[in-house]
Amino acid sequence: MIYLPEVTPGTIYVGAALVAALPFSALTPTDQMAGLYLHIPFCRQKCSYCDFFSAPPVGNQLDTWHHLLVSNLRLIAAEQPTKLDTIFFGGGTPSLLSPAQVETILDACRSLFIFDPQIEISLEANPATLTRATLDAYLALGINRLSLGIQSFNDQFLRFLGRKHCATQAVSMFKQARAAGFNNLSLDLIFALPGQTSHDLEQEISQVLELNPEHVGIYGLSIEPGTPLQHRVDQKQVREIDEELYAQSYLLLDQRLTDAGFEHYEISNFARPGYRCQHNQAYWQRKTCLAAGAGAHGFDASDYGRRFAIPADLIHYQQKLAARQNPAELVEEFTRRQAMSETLYLALRTRDGINNTDFIKQFGLSPKAAFPKAFERLRPSLQQQADRWFFTVDSWLLYDHLISDILTP
């Protein structure tokens, strides 16, 4: 039985919980850095597999969204100013925003927060929404990391997924982004597609390696409740991929990409040396993140941690902002035990694993002492090297199953 977490492009999962980014109140600019997530919940067309909060814009929603984000940011900054080391435009399709709208948002960020000199500013983009002119403009505005939702280089699979671009367009936009001057390019690839053979996947990987991005995200197709894809599965129109083939596909991606010099630094992410996604790493390290936008989630790292969510309701969001009220709501406040659990299982998603000394400094005991039964059961899968514990790639295929004892109260 394969337990690799099903992850959809543009999403950060921790076990079964979605983590994006949110407001917080306990930091000062001199304490530590924070990330900022900006959710753009609009798409030209909803993809068949997507269960995120996004939809085609109605009326002037897209035209005014950047002003709502700015209002949201002002409320966050008024609660507690801080220093940002990452900004991430996610969605949805952030590249539906015009360069002028992005400029308004970034200008507001610069006026409200302190920017780290090496700040990473990422923007997710659909190849169908890009032109060379917008690429040039995004780069000039300070976007220094572009994440392209290519998903596949096979037109048949792109149509199945409901994507609006074709393979030729995807390759062209990637090359144009490179020519524009982007030197930190990421692309997303979906595997475990119904009907996808190992030969098909080999061709996908070959195209990735030919383009030579700095970062690659791989996502096994998940059948999410309430999506058009789930309906097709229920109607027996689509069959999920065989679990054995799923595992073979995952391990093939690992082998080919690591052989080509990529570091498999997290379950679903590969990077050239020095090009890990700093924003995403903050999630797995339980660092504070701010967020603006209906549907965003996030984390306050003070004490043992608190998780917030901004309701996925555009009308509610607008009403809250009009009343000058922060729309974020508390979802969960962590106990010490819960914080230890999440710190451990998030770290085990990563190649770095959990540092024994750091864990002791934070909680007063080692991970093994905190979870003796889990460590006993995980003995065949959990590796130790120097002062850290980590999973092998093969164990990542069973991740959700392996961490079950860590999640037990």
PyMOL commands that set and color helices and strands:
alter all, ss='L'
color gray80, all
select helices_A, chain A and resi 61-79+94-96+99-112+127-129+132-141+155-161+167-180+198-211+228-234+243-259+278-284+314-322+336-347+356-363+367-370+372-377+393-396+399-402+404-407
alter helices_A, ss='H'
color red, helices_A
select strands_A, chain A and resi 13-14+17-18+33-40+83-91+114-125+145-151+185-191+215-220+263-266+269-271+289-292+297-300+306-309+329-333+354-355+382-385+388-391
alter strands_A, ss='S'
color yellow, strands_A
deselect
rebuild
show_as cartoon
